[in-house]
Amino acid sequence: MNTVKREVDLHFLQHYRHDLMNELQIILGFLQMNNEEQVNNKLNEVLTQLECERKLLALYMPKFAYWILMFNHMNSEFNLKYNINIETPLKKFDEQLTNDCKKFFDIVYKYVDIAKTHSFTVSLKPSSKDIFKVSFEINHLLQDKEFQAICHNKLQVRNLNFEHKEQLICEWTYR
């Protein structure tokens, strides 16, 4: 492992630890104010995040997990959240899924105003016909037909689909 990567990883761990300490200090503040409801809410929030991380790591996809966990740290113009609704290890899809997600964000990056922060949620869930489905929910609509055409051209994925509701949903499957 090269020195630069180690420094980036260490910097990420420092930020992660700092954020966790902030959460614990908030909980301590609520305890000191005898605000039991806020303590419970904050503890549930932290425990939910830790459970999401557990599910991510249980997929046995180290490249994808690393990409997800490092994403917000490395991309200040995006806020990426994730939901893992699948319990099956997906190790054989690790490299492919990671590369497809990177390609997707390379395309997205060209169509968003980088002066603003954009929220995304990526979900992995079981699929009835395939092994699993990847779904990206984007906080603003990218209705540009060129964006969709480029995604269809550059992403070599199964069943690529776009749906416009309150936000754009882009999904595809793996078999």
N, C-alpha and C positions, 0 to 999 in steps of 0.2 A: 504494500500500500504506500502510495507516495505521501510526502510530507504535507502538501497542500490539502489533499483529501482528509488526512488526519486532523489538520487544523480546522477544516470546515465541519467535520464530525464533532470535534471537541467544542467548537463554537455553538453548534446546534444543541449539544448536551447541556452546555451552560445556560442557554436560553430556555430549554425545556425545564431544567431544574429551577431556574429563576421563576418561570411561570407557575410551576407547581408550588413553590414557596409562597408566591403571591396568593394563590388560591387558599392555602392553609392559613395565611395571615388574615384573609377576609373571614374565614370560618372562625378563627380565634376572636376577631373583632365582634362578630355576631354573638359569640358565646359570652364575651365580656359585657355585652349590652343585654344579655338574657333574651335574645331574639331567637327563640327555638325554631320558629318557622323558617327564618332565613338560613339558619344553620342547616336544617334538614334539606332545604332547597339546594344550597351550595354543595353539600355533601353528595346529594343525588346527582348533581351536575358533574362533579369530579368523578364519581364512581361510574357514571354512564360513559364518560370519556375513556376511562381506564378499561372498561369492558369493550369498547370499540377497538381500542388498541390490542386487547387480547385476541379478539376475533381476527383482526388483521394479521397478527403474528401467527395465529393458528392455521392460516392458509398455506404456510410453508412456501411463501413466495418472497424470498429475501429482497430481490431487486424491486419488486412492486412495493413492498412495505417501506423500503428505504426511500423510494421515490415519493410515496404518499407523505411519509413523516417529514421529509426534507422540503417538500414543495413550498409550503408557506414561508419557510425560512429563506428559501432561495428566490422567491417570486413575490415581492412586496405588493405588486399591483393586483394580485389574485388572493382570494381567501377560499381555500379548498377545504371542504368538510367531506367526511366519508361515512358510509353506512355499509357494514358487511352483514348481509342477511343469508349467509351460506356457511355451513359448518364443514364442508368437504375440503380436504387439502387439495390445492390446485397447482402444485409445484410445477407440473409440466407446462403450464401456461405462463409461468413467471416472466420469461423474457419477452414473449409475444405481447402479453398484456401491457407490460411496462413500455415497450416500444410503441404500441398503438396509442397509449395515453400520451406519451411524449409527442408523437406526430399530431394528435388531436390538438394539443395545446400550442404547438408550433403554428397550426392553422388559425386557431382562435386568436392568438397573439396579434395576428395581422389585421383582425377585424374589430378590435376593441380599443377604446381610448385608454392608453396606459397611464394617463394622468389621474385616472379614477381607479378605485379598488372594485374589483368584480368578484362576486360570490358564485361559487360552484359547489355542487354536491355530487360526488361520485358514489354510486351504489353498485354493489355486486349482489346478485340474487339468483336463485335457481330459475331455470327456464324449463318449460314443459317439453320442448322439442330438442333443446340443446343442453349442454352441461350447465352453463350459466350465462347470465345477461349482465352487461355493463351499461349503466345508465348515468348520463351527465345531465344535471339540471343546472341551468344557467340563469342568473338573476335578471338578465335583460334579454330581449329578443334579438337574435341574430337571424333576421328573416331574409337576409341577402341570399338570393339564389346562387350567386357565385360561391359563397361560403359553403353551401350545401354541396354544390357540384365538386368543389375542391376536396371536400371530405370524402365524397364517393370515389373520387379519383385516387387520392393519396392513401386512404385507409383501406387496406386489404382485409376487411373484416366481413363476417357473415351478417346478413339481415340488418344492414345499417338503415336506421329510421330516424326521422325528425318529426317531432310533434310540437305544435305551438299551443300553449295554454296561457297561463299567467306568466310563464317563463318558457324558454326553449328546453325541450328534452331531446337529447340525442342518445340513442342506444344502439348496441349491437350485441351479437352473441358469439359464443365459442363452443365448439363441439370437439 
